[in-house]
Amino acid sequence: MKKILILYSRIPYPLIGGDRIRIYNTGKVLSSQYKVDLACISEGEVRKEYVEELKEIFHKVILFSYPRSKFRWNAFKGIFSNEPLQAHYYYFPEVQNWIDKNFGSYDLIFAHHIRTAKYIAHIDRPKVVDLHDAISMNYLKAVRKVNGLWRLIYGIENRRVLPYEIKTINCFNRSFIVSDVDRNYFIEHGADQEKIITIPVAVKDEVINRSRQVKEKNQIVFLAKMDTLANRDAAIYFAKKVLPLLKKENKKLKFIIVGARPPEEVLKLGKIEGIKVTGFVKDPYEYLEASKVVVAPMRFGAGIQNKVLEAMALRKPIVTTSLGAQGIKGKDGEHFLVADRAEEMTEKILSLLEDREKRKSMGKKARALIEKEYTWDTIGEKFLTEIEQII
């Protein structure tokens, strides 16, 4: 049986966030045909049960753990180079030495993100990278919406990431990206179109297989990993710009912000009447199931929003922005509703809150689209087909 090594800049467990879900399930799919090892880098110690869960999927788990101070020192050193700070942040000589000694025992090496691409860019071995989305396109939008230290960091990354992404694409056998929007962006900036393949995000099985019937409450929910800038911005924007307009028409409406690691500025929203910030919860999907409407008010970001697909998989009507719907093979007004202004978003949410049949119809069509395009059965076959052509 041929061997594959997957490299990842974090430990992909628990399954919080689209990138962890994608790498976990990619490993699961590839393990059906190949012997797959996982090498990952962790900030701090990793709970033993997480590693044991990963060993159910991967043949071997190789873990490199470092204190946060070492990551920050790496980033500081990166200021004085021309490469992205995040490539430096996750780069350790010990990891490189291990790869240099062991890559010959693998038939293919599979890097995730530009953060681990540096480790194998020079290696003469079949290699692929899952870029997930166009980080540089995200920075172009984000740099206009942040201040202080983040504006400085995003400004540095904005200049460095795109050339690095293009260089990575062109020196790997294949690069995977989640949407045609991101793929076309790279091609316009010099990427070899033969080497970059669109493989969308898929919804994890535990969401697809849920079948609970829950009584709806007069509430709206936003589910996202709260330690990312784009999600934090979306939560604050909705709470301050959209919710007040909604409450003029529906005074008892609740807005629930669900997601791990909310920063202080998001936690403060919980002090506003009608808003609840949950932090990490074991089963976040209970909140989606109990809500009349799900929102994803994204103002910047890239790729396909997994949070939108998950709501659709649960048959919940979702209102998002043009950016939130980007790359999804659905139609505005049929599978989801799109609104880019606060007033427009308010109007569309109210139209759903007031019409149970409309909510039910949209949820049913959304679920059908997910079953056709965004399950791991469908996406997994695409990964296997591409890998078989290279290995």
C-alpha positions in Angstrom: 0.0 0.0 0.0 1.4 3.4 -1.0 2.1 6.0 1.8 1.1 9.6 2.1 2.3 12.2 4.6 -0.1 15.0 5.5 1.4 18.1 7.0 -0.7 20.5 9.1 0.1 23.6 11.1 -2.3 22.7 13.9 -3.8 19.5 15.4 -7.0 18.9 13.5 -9.1 18.0 16.5 -11.6 18.8 17.9 -13.5 19.5 14.7 -13.9 23.2 15.2 -13.5 25.3 12.1 -13.7 24.5 8.4 -10.0 23.8 7.9 -9.9 21.2 10.7 -13.0 19.5 9.4 -11.5 19.5 5.9 -8.1 18.0 6.9 -9.7 15.4 9.2 -12.1 14.2 6.5 -9.4 14.3 3.8 -7.3 12.0 5.9 -10.3 9.8 6.4 -11.0 9.5 2.7 -7.3 9.0 1.7 -6.9 6.3 4.4 -9.4 4.1 2.5 -6.9 3.7 -0.3 -3.5 4.6 1.2 -1.5 4.4 4.4 -1.7 7.9 5.7 0.5 9.5 8.4 -0.2 12.9 9.9 2.6 15.3 11.0 1.2 18.4 12.8 2.6 21.4 14.8 0.9 22.5 18.0 1.0 25.6 20.2 1.4 24.1 23.6 0.5 20.6 24.9 -2.2 18.5 23.2 -4.7 16.5 25.1 -4.0 12.8 24.9 -7.6 12.0 23.8 -7.3 14.3 20.8 -4.3 12.3 19.6 -6.1 9.0 20.2 -9.1 10.2 18.1 -6.7 11.0 15.2 -5.1 7.6 15.5 -8.5 6.1 14.6 -8.0 7.8 11.1 -4.3 8.1 10.6 -1.8 5.2 10.6 0.7 7.3 12.6 0.5 10.8 14.3 3.7 12.7 14.5 3.3 15.7 16.9 5.6 18.7 17.3 4.7 20.8 20.3 6.2 24.2 21.1 5.3 27.0 23.5 3.5 30.1 22.1 6.6 32.2 22.8 8.6 30.3 20.1 5.8 30.9 17.5 5.9 34.6 18.3 9.7 34.7 18.1 9.4 33.0 14.6 6.9 35.7 13.6 9.2 38.5 14.8 12.1 37.1 12.8 9.8 36.9 9.8 9.4 40.7 9.8 12.9 41.0 8.3 12.2 38.6 5.4 10.1 38.8 2.2 8.0 35.7 3.1 4.6 35.8 4.8 4.7 36.1 8.6 2.5 33.0 8.9 5.0 30.9 7.0 7.6 31.9 9.5 5.3 31.5 12.5 4.9 27.8 11.9 8.5 27.1 10.7 10.8 25.1 13.0 14.1 23.5 12.1 13.3 20.3 14.0 10.2 19.8 11.8 12.3 20.4 8.7 15.0 18.0 9.8 12.4 15.3 10.5 10.9 15.8 7.0 14.2 15.8 5.3 15.1 12.5 6.9 11.8 10.8 6.3 10.2 12.1 3.1 11.8 9.3 1.1 9.6 6.8 2.7 6.4 8.4 1.3 5.0 8.3 -2.1 3.3 11.7 -1.8 3.4 14.6 0.6 0.2 16.6 1.2 0.7 20.1 2.7 -2.1 22.2 4.1 -2.0 26.0 3.6 1.0 28.0 2.7 2.0 27.6 6.4 3.4 24.1 5.8 4.2 24.4 2.1 7.7 25.8 2.9 8.7 22.5 4.5 8.4 20.6 1.2 8.7 23.2 -1.6 12.3 22.1 -2.3 11.7 18.3 -2.1 11.8 16.3 -5.3 8.8 14.1 -4.5 5.2 14.1 -5.7 3.6 16.8 -3.6 0.2 18.6 -3.4 -1.1 21.5 -1.3 -4.6 22.3 -0.1 -4.6 26.1 0.0 -8.2 26.0 1.1 -8.8 29.6 0.0 -7.0 32.7 -1.4 -5.6 34.2 1.8 -4.3 37.2 -0.1 -7.8 38.1 -1.4 -9.0 38.0 2.2 -6.3 40.4 3.3 -7.1 42.8 0.5 -10.6 43.2 2.1 -9.6 42.9 5.7 -6.9 45.5 5.8 -9.5 48.2 5.2 -11.5 47.1 8.2 -8.9 46.7 11.0 -6.9 49.1 13.1 -3.8 49.2 15.3 -1.5 46.1 15.3 -3.8 44.1 13.1 -3.6 46.8 10.4 0.2 46.6 10.5 0.2 42.8 10.4 -2.3 42.6 7.6 -0.5 45.3 5.7 2.7 43.3 5.8 1.0 40.0 4.9 -1.0 41.7 2.1 2.2 42.5 0.2 3.8 39.2 0.8 1.2 36.5 0.6 0.0 36.6 -3.1 3.5 36.2 -4.6 4.1 33.4 -2.1 0.8 31.7 -3.0 1.6 31.9 -6.7 5.1 30.5 -6.2 3.7 27.6 -4.1 1.0 26.7 -6.7 3.6 26.7 -9.5 6.1 24.4 -7.7 3.7 21.8 -6.5 2.2 19.0 -8.7 -1.4 20.1 -7.7 -2.9 22.8 -5.6 -6.5 22.6 -4.3 -8.8 25.5 -3.7 -12.4 25.5 -2.4 -14.0 27.9 -5.0 -13.7 28.9 -8.6 -13.7 32.6 -7.4 -10.4 32.0 -5.6 -9.1 29.8 -8.4 -9.7 32.5 -11.0 -8.1 35.1 -8.8 -4.9 33.1 -8.7 -4.9 32.5 -12.4 -5.3 36.2 -13.1 -2.2 36.8 -11.0 0.0 34.2 -12.7 -0.8 30.8 -11.3 -0.6 27.8 -13.7 -4.2 26.9 -14.3 -3.3 23.3 -15.0 -2.0 22.9 -11.5 -4.8 24.5 -9.5 -8.0 22.4 -9.0 -11.3 23.5 -7.4 -12.5 21.0 -4.7 -15.3 22.6 -2.6 -15.8 22.4 1.1 -18.0 19.5 2.3 -20.3 19.3 5.3 -19.1 16.8 8.0 -21.1 13.6 8.4 -22.3 14.3 11.9 -24.2 17.4 10.6 -25.5 15.6 7.5 -26.8 12.7 9.6 -28.7 14.8 12.2 -32.5 14.3 12.0 -33.8 15.9 15.2 -37.1 17.7 15.1 -36.9 20.8 17.4 -39.5 23.4 18.2 -38.4 26.7 16.8 -37.8 29.6 19.1 -38.0 33.3 18.4 -34.3 33.6 17.8 -31.6 34.1 15.2 -28.2 32.4 15.5 -24.7 33.0 14.1 -22.4 30.0 14.5 -18.7 30.6 13.9 -15.2 30.1 15.4 -15.0 33.4 17.2 -11.2 33.9 17.3 -11.0 34.9 13.7 -11.1 38.5 12.6 -13.8 38.0 9.9 -16.2 36.2 12.3 -15.6 38.7 15.1 -16.4 41.5 12.7 -19.5 39.8 11.4 -20.9 39.2 15.0 -20.3 42.8 16.0 -21.7 44.3 12.8 -24.9 42.3 13.1 -25.3 43.1 16.8 -24.9 46.8 16.3 -26.3 47.5 12.8 -28.9 44.9 12.1 -30.4 43.6 15.4 -31.6 47.1 16.5 -33.6 47.4 13.2 -35.0 43.9 13.7 -36.1 44.6 17.3 -38.1 47.6 16.2 -40.4 45.0 14.5 -39.9 42.1 16.8 -39.1 43.3 20.4 -38.6 39.8 21.9 -36.2 38.5 19.2 -33.0 36.9 20.5 -29.6 36.9 18.8 -27.4 34.0 19.8 -23.7 34.1 19.0 -22.3 30.5 19.2 -18.7 29.6 18.8 -15.4 28.9 20.6 -13.0 31.4 22.0 -14.9 34.7 21.7 -12.7 37.7 22.4 -13.6 40.4 25.0 -15.2 42.6 22.4 -17.6 39.8 21.4 -18.2 38.8 25.1 -19.3 42.4 25.7 -22.1 42.0 23.2 -23.7 39.6 25.7 -24.5 42.5 28.0 -26.8 44.0 25.3 -30.5 43.0 25.9 -31.5 40.2 23.6 -28.0 38.9 22.8 -26.4 35.8 24.2 -22.8 34.8 23.7 -22.3 31.1 24.4 -18.6 30.5 23.9 -17.7 26.9 23.4 -20.6 24.4 23.6 -20.4 20.7 23.1 -23.3 20.6 20.6 -23.6 24.0 18.8 -26.0 22.6 16.2 -28.8 22.5 18.8 -28.9 26.3 18.6 -29.2 26.2 14.8 -32.0 23.6 15.0 -33.9 25.7 17.5 -33.6 29.0 15.6 -36.0 30.3 13.0 -33.2 31.9 10.9 -29.5 31.5 10.7 -27.2 34.4 9.7 -23.7 34.7 8.3 -23.2 38.5 7.9 -19.6 38.2 6.5 -18.0 41.4 5.3 -14.6 40.0 4.4 -13.0 36.6 4.0 -12.4 34.1 1.1 -13.3 30.7 0.0 -16.6 28.9 0.7 -18.2 29.6 4.1 -18.6 26.2 5.9 -21.0 27.8 8.4 -23.4 28.6 5.5 -23.3 25.0 4.2 -23.9 23.6 7.7 -27.1 25.7 8.1 -28.3 24.6 4.7 -27.6 20.9 5.6 -29.8 21.3 8.7 -32.6 22.7 6.5 -32.4 26.1 8.1 -33.0 29.2 6.1 -29.9 31.4 6.1 -29.4 35.1 5.3 -25.9 36.0 4.4 -23.9 38.5 2.3 -22.6 38.2 -1.3 -19.3 37.3 0.2 -20.9 34.6 2.5 -22.6 33.0 -0.5 -19.5 33.2 -2.7 -18.6 30.0 -4.4 -21.7 28.1 -3.4 -23.7 26.5 -6.2 -27.0 27.9 -5.0 -29.5 30.7 -6.0 -30.3 33.7 -4.0 -34.0 33.5 -3.1 -34.1 29.7 -3.5 -31.4 28.2 -1.4 -30.5 31.2 0.8 -31.1 35.0 0.9 -28.3 37.5 0.2 -28.2 41.0 1.6 -25.2 43.4 1.8 -26.8 46.3 3.6 -28.2 46.3 7.1 -31.6 47.5 6.0 -31.8 44.9 3.2 -30.7 42.2 5.6 -33.3 43.3 8.1 -36.1 43.1 5.5 -35.1 39.6 4.4 -34.8 38.2 7.9 -38.2 39.6 8.8 -39.7 38.0 5.7 -38.5 34.6 7.0 -39.5 35.2 10.6 -43.0 36.0 9.5 -43.5 33.1 7.1 -43.1 29.5 8.4 -43.8 28.0 5.0 -41.1 30.1 3.3 -38.6 29.0 6.0 -39.6 25.3 5.5 -39.4 25.5 1.6 -36.0 27.2 1.6 -34.6 24.8 4.1 -35.8 21.8 2.1 -34.2 23.1 -1.2 -31.0 24.0 0.7 -30.7 20.5 2.1 -31.2 19.0 -1.4 -28.4 21.1 -2.8 -26.0 19.9 0.0 -26.8 16.3 -0.6 -26.0 16.7 -4.3 -22.9 18.9 -4.1 -21.3 19.1 -0.6 -21.1 15.7 1.1 -17.8 13.9 1.8 -18.9 11.1 -0.5 -18.9 13.6 -3.4 -15.9 15.7 -2.4 -13.8 12.6 -1.3 -14.0 11.1 -4.7 -12.6 14.3 -6.2 -9.6 14.2 -3.9 -9.0 10.5 -4.7 -9.2 11.1 -8.4 -6.6 13.9 -8.3 -4.2 12.0 -6.0 -4.4 8.8 -8.2 -3.2 10.9 -11.1 0.0 11.9 -9.3 1.0 9.1 -7.0 
